[in-house]
Amino acid sequence: MQTVNQDKMRMLVTGASGMIGSYICKEFADMQIDKLGLNEQNDIVADITGCIKLTTRYDIVVHCAGTTSESSANEINYRGTTNLLNALEQNPPRYFVQISSLSVYGLTEGNDVTEDYPLRPITEYGKSKLAAENELQKWCADKGVVLTILRPALTFGNGVSGKAAEMFDAIVKGRYFHIRGNQARRSIVMADDVAKACRLTFKEGGIYNVSDGYNHSVIELGDAMAANCGENKRIVHCPLKLLKIGAKLGDILPGFGKLLNSDKLSTLTSSLTFSNTRLTEKTGLKFYDTIEVIARRSKDYPYEFND
């Protein structure tokens, strides 16, 4: 039986086996951490969509568990959060950190979007994340709990998944292409920095966008991923006019649409960046340049601890 050090803060992490959750556990390794999740490797095996039983009073709860699936977003991201709060009702923590999403803004393009921008999510995923944020704000205010909401940009690290993983896979298989002259830019961030942001803000509370602030182009991101593959891969540059024709075909041919359609083309050619000024001014956090890390050119990133 594991001995609990009474001098350590007690921490509960949901979704600890996910990418961000695993980095948060590493960042808070000095605390007594209980991991809650579906698999047997967790300290508390539970499904957040069902009844959760907790008897420990935690100093801090970091809620990373969630899904990007449109069909199950409300059940997991919103209902799962309310189930977790119900389990904490009798023993509220001192601090609560919610790993939310930039999708709450509902934007498909924009530059240096701040936390004060109106919240108008357009996807079920974004709506579920906003509903969870609203529920948490009410609950934490009622219980006197310090609430921190982090909204990470597209995140990279060990165990990368979702759109980032799909892009990596397409590059490896030679199915990815650049749009010639594309100047679209994106906000991205390393999972290490999301974990550091959590550490630096949890006692103060607040709402923060979490982005490295470099806002590189989509072309630079693709080239960095190609460099990461270690096979001197070169990504083909295609003219926009040709891709517009291909996108129209993808709109009517489902098989081709998996590769390209009008929505995907619009996303690739639209800039969407978010300001990290509030976070950097609050904490002084110095972010890694995510592109340099992905391309394995960074001189200060601790690759030996992340491979």
C-alpha positions as CSV (number, residue, x, y, z in Angstrom):
1,M,0.0,0.0,0.0
2,Q,1.3,3.4,-1.0
3,T,2.2,5.7,1.9
4,V,0.8,9.2,1.7
5,N,3.1,12.0,2.5
6,Q,1.0,14.4,4.6
7,D,3.2,17.3,3.7
8,K,2.5,17.0,0.0
9,M,-0.5,18.6,-1.7
10,R,-3.1,16.1,-2.8
11,M,-4.0,16.3,-6.5
12,L,-6.6,14.6,-8.7
13,V,-6.0,14.5,-12.4
14,T,-8.6,13.3,-14.8
15,G,-7.5,12.1,-18.3
16,A,-4.0,11.6,-16.9
17,S,-3.2,9.0,-19.7
18,G,-3.9,11.6,-22.4
19,M,-1.1,13.8,-23.8
20,I,-1.7,17.0,-21.8
21,G,-2.7,15.0,-18.7
22,S,0.6,13.0,-18.8
23,Y,2.7,16.2,-19.0
24,I,0.7,17.8,-16.1
25,C,1.4,14.7,-13.9
26,K,5.1,15.1,-14.8
27,E,5.1,18.9,-14.0
28,F,3.4,18.2,-10.6
29,A,5.4,15.2,-9.7
30,D,6.2,16.8,-6.3
31,M,2.5,16.4,-5.3
32,Q,0.6,13.3,-4.2
33,I,-1.3,12.6,-7.4
34,D,-4.4,10.4,-7.9
35,K,-5.2,9.6,-11.5
36,L,-8.8,9.1,-12.5
37,G,-9.7,7.4,-15.8
38,L,-11.0,4.4,-17.6
39,N,-8.1,2.0,-17.7
40,E,-6.7,-0.1,-14.9
41,Q,-3.5,1.9,-14.7
42,N,-5.4,4.7,-13.0
43,D,-5.6,5.0,-9.2
44,I,-9.3,5.6,-9.5
45,V,-11.0,3.6,-12.3
46,A,-14.1,5.5,-13.3
47,D,-16.1,6.7,-16.3
48,I,-16.9,10.4,-16.0
49,T,-20.1,9.9,-17.9
50,G,-21.4,7.8,-15.0
51,C,-21.4,8.0,-11.2
52,I,-18.0,8.9,-9.7
53,K,-17.3,8.1,-6.1
54,L,-14.6,10.2,-4.4
55,T,-13.9,10.3,-0.6
56,T,-10.6,12.2,-0.5
57,R,-10.4,15.9,-0.1
58,Y,-8.0,17.2,-2.7
59,D,-6.0,20.4,-2.7
60,I,-6.1,20.7,-6.5
61,V,-8.2,19.1,-9.3
62,V,-7.0,19.3,-12.9
63,H,-9.7,18.2,-15.3
64,C,-8.1,17.0,-18.6
65,A,-10.6,14.3,-19.5
66,G,-12.6,15.0,-22.6
67,T,-13.3,14.2,-26.3
68,T,-13.2,16.1,-29.6
69,S,-15.9,13.8,-31.0
70,E,-19.0,15.8,-32.1
71,S,-21.4,13.0,-31.3
72,S,-20.3,12.4,-27.7
73,A,-18.9,15.9,-26.9
74,N,-21.9,17.0,-24.7
75,E,-22.0,13.7,-22.8
76,I,-18.3,13.6,-22.0
77,N,-17.2,17.2,-21.9
78,Y,-20.3,18.7,-20.2
79,R,-22.1,15.9,-18.4
80,G,-18.7,14.4,-17.4
81,T,-17.8,17.7,-15.8
82,T,-21.0,18.0,-13.9
83,N,-20.6,14.3,-12.7
84,L,-17.1,15.2,-11.5
85,L,-18.4,18.2,-9.6
86,N,-21.2,16.1,-8.0
87,A,-18.4,13.7,-6.8
88,L,-16.5,16.6,-5.3
89,E,-19.6,18.2,-3.7
90,Q,-18.9,17.0,-0.1
91,N,-15.1,17.7,-0.3
92,P,-14.5,20.7,-2.6
93,P,-10.8,21.2,-3.6
94,R,-9.0,24.5,-2.9
95,Y,-8.1,24.8,-6.6
96,F,-9.7,23.6,-9.8
97,V,-8.0,23.8,-13.3
98,Q,-10.1,23.1,-16.4
99,I,-8.4,22.2,-19.6
100,S,-10.8,23.8,-22.0
101,S,-10.5,24.8,-25.7
102,L,-10.1,27.7,-28.1
103,S,-13.2,26.3,-29.8
104,V,-15.3,28.2,-27.3
105,Y,-14.7,31.4,-29.4
106,G,-16.4,29.8,-32.5
107,L,-13.9,31.3,-34.9
108,T,-12.6,30.0,-38.2
109,E,-10.3,33.0,-38.8
110,G,-8.9,35.9,-36.8
111,N,-5.7,37.4,-35.5
112,D,-4.4,37.7,-31.9
113,V,-7.8,36.9,-30.4
114,T,-7.9,37.7,-26.7
115,E,-9.8,36.1,-23.8
116,D,-12.3,39.0,-24.0
117,Y,-13.6,38.0,-27.4
118,P,-17.3,37.0,-27.4
119,L,-17.9,33.2,-26.9
120,R,-20.0,31.9,-29.7
121,P,-19.0,28.3,-30.4
122,I,-20.3,26.8,-33.6
123,T,-19.5,23.1,-33.1
124,E,-20.9,20.6,-30.6
125,Y,-17.4,20.3,-29.2
126,G,-17.0,24.0,-28.6
127,K,-20.5,24.3,-27.1
128,S,-19.8,21.4,-24.7
129,K,-16.6,23.0,-23.6
130,L,-18.3,26.4,-23.0
131,A,-21.1,24.7,-21.1
132,A,-18.5,23.0,-18.9
133,E,-16.8,26.4,-18.3
134,N,-20.1,28.0,-17.3
135,E,-21.0,25.2,-14.9
136,L,-17.5,25.4,-13.3
137,Q,-17.7,29.1,-12.8
138,K,-20.9,28.8,-10.9
139,W,-19.9,25.8,-8.9
140,C,-16.5,27.2,-7.9
141,A,-17.9,30.6,-7.0
142,D,-20.5,28.9,-4.8
143,K,-17.9,26.7,-3.1
144,G,-15.1,29.3,-2.7
145,V,-12.8,27.3,-5.1
146,V,-10.1,29.1,-7.1
147,L,-10.9,28.3,-10.7
148,T,-8.4,28.4,-13.6
149,I,-9.5,27.9,-17.2
150,L,-6.8,27.1,-19.8
151,R,-7.6,27.2,-23.5
152,P,-4.7,25.6,-25.3
153,A,-3.9,26.0,-28.9
154,L,-3.2,23.0,-31.2
155,T,-0.9,21.0,-28.8
156,F,2.2,18.9,-29.6
157,G,4.1,16.4,-27.5
158,N,4.4,12.6,-26.8
159,G,1.1,11.0,-27.6
160,V,0.0,13.7,-30.0
161,S,-3.5,13.0,-31.3
162,G,-6.4,14.5,-33.3
163,K,-5.7,16.9,-36.1
164,A,-2.0,17.2,-35.4
165,A,-1.6,13.4,-35.6
166,E,-3.6,13.3,-38.8
167,M,-1.3,15.9,-40.4
168,F,1.8,13.9,-39.3
169,D,0.3,10.7,-40.7
170,A,-0.5,12.4,-44.1
171,I,3.0,13.8,-44.4
172,V,4.6,10.4,-43.6
173,K,2.5,8.8,-46.2
174,G,3.1,11.5,-48.8
175,R,-0.5,12.6,-48.9
176,Y,0.0,16.1,-47.7
177,F,0.6,19.1,-49.9
178,H,1.3,22.8,-49.4
179,I,-0.7,25.5,-51.1
180,R,1.7,27.6,-53.1
181,G,2.1,31.0,-51.5
182,N,-0.2,30.2,-48.6
183,Q,0.3,32.8,-45.8
184,A,-2.2,31.4,-43.3
185,R,-0.9,31.3,-39.8
186,R,-1.8,29.2,-36.8
187,S,-1.4,29.2,-33.0
188,I,0.3,26.1,-31.6
189,V,1.9,25.1,-28.3
190,M,4.0,22.3,-26.7
191,A,2.3,20.2,-24.1
192,D,5.2,20.9,-21.7
193,D,4.2,24.6,-21.8
194,V,0.5,23.9,-21.1
195,A,1.6,22.0,-18.0
196,K,3.9,24.9,-17.0
197,A,1.0,27.3,-17.5
198,C,-1.2,25.1,-15.2
199,R,1.5,25.2,-12.5
200,L,2.0,28.9,-12.7
201,T,-1.7,29.9,-12.6
202,F,-3.6,27.4,-10.4
203,K,-3.3,29.3,-7.2
204,E,-4.3,32.7,-8.8
205,G,-7.2,31.6,-11.0
206,G,-8.3,33.2,-14.2
207,I,-8.9,32.4,-17.9
208,Y,-6.0,32.1,-20.3
209,N,-5.3,31.3,-23.9
210,V,-2.2,29.1,-24.0
211,S,-0.2,29.5,-27.2
212,D,3.5,29.8,-27.8
213,G,3.0,33.3,-29.4
214,Y,5.2,32.6,-32.5
215,N,2.2,32.0,-34.8
216,H,4.1,30.3,-37.6
217,S,2.6,29.7,-41.0
218,V,0.9,26.4,-42.0
219,I,3.7,25.9,-44.5
220,E,6.3,26.2,-41.7
221,L,4.3,23.7,-39.6
222,G,4.2,21.2,-42.4
223,D,7.9,21.5,-43.1
224,A,8.7,21.1,-39.4
225,M,6.7,17.9,-39.3
226,A,8.5,16.7,-42.5
227,A,11.9,17.4,-40.9
228,N,10.7,15.4,-37.8
229,C,10.2,12.4,-40.0
230,G,13.9,12.2,-40.5
231,E,13.7,11.0,-44.1
232,N,14.3,14.4,-45.8
233,K,10.7,14.4,-47.0
234,R,9.7,17.2,-49.3
235,I,6.2,18.4,-49.4
236,V,4.7,19.2,-52.8
237,H,3.5,22.8,-53.4
238,C,0.2,22.9,-55.4
239,P,-1.4,26.0,-57.0
240,L,-4.5,27.2,-55.3
241,K,-6.6,27.2,-58.5
242,L,-6.0,23.5,-58.9
243,L,-6.8,22.8,-55.3
244,K,-10.1,24.7,-55.6
245,I,-11.1,22.3,-58.4
246,G,-10.1,19.3,-56.2
247,A,-12.1,20.7,-53.3
248,K,-15.2,20.9,-55.3
249,L,-14.8,17.3,-56.3
250,G,-14.3,16.4,-52.7
251,D,-17.6,18.1,-51.8
252,I,-19.5,15.6,-54.0
253,L,-17.2,12.5,-53.8
254,P,-16.9,11.3,-50.1
255,G,-13.8,9.2,-50.8
256,F,-11.9,12.1,-52.3
257,G,-13.4,14.5,-49.7
258,K,-11.5,12.7,-46.9
259,L,-8.4,14.2,-48.5
260,L,-9.7,17.6,-49.6
261,N,-13.0,19.5,-49.7
262,S,-14.1,23.1,-49.5
263,D,-14.2,23.3,-45.7
264,K,-10.7,21.8,-45.4
265,L,-9.3,24.1,-48.1
266,S,-10.8,27.1,-46.3
267,T,-9.2,26.0,-43.0
268,L,-5.8,25.6,-44.6
269,T,-5.9,29.1,-46.2
270,S,-7.4,31.1,-43.2
271,S,-5.3,32.5,-40.4
272,L,-6.4,31.9,-36.8
273,T,-4.1,33.1,-34.0
274,F,-4.7,33.7,-30.3
275,S,-3.0,36.2,-28.0
276,N,-1.0,34.8,-25.0
277,T,-0.4,38.2,-23.6
278,R,-2.6,37.8,-20.5
279,L,-0.7,34.6,-19.6
280,T,2.8,35.9,-20.2
281,E,2.2,39.1,-18.3
282,K,0.7,37.2,-15.4
283,T,3.3,34.5,-15.1
284,G,6.4,35.5,-17.1
285,L,6.3,32.1,-18.8
286,K,8.8,31.7,-21.6
287,F,7.4,29.4,-24.3
288,Y,9.3,27.0,-26.5
289,D,9.1,27.8,-30.2
290,T,7.0,24.8,-31.1
291,I,8.1,24.7,-34.7
292,E,11.7,24.5,-33.7
293,V,10.9,21.7,-31.2
294,I,8.9,19.7,-33.8
295,A,11.7,20.0,-36.4
296,R,14.2,18.9,-33.6
297,R,16.2,22.1,-34.1
298,S,15.6,23.6,-30.6
299,K,18.7,23.9,-28.5
300,D,17.0,24.2,-25.2
301,Y,14.2,21.7,-25.4
302,P,14.7,18.6,-23.2
303,Y,14.3,16.0,-25.9
304,E,15.9,13.3,-23.7
305,F,13.0,13.5,-21.2
306,N,10.3,13.5,-23.9
307,D,11.3,10.8,-26.3
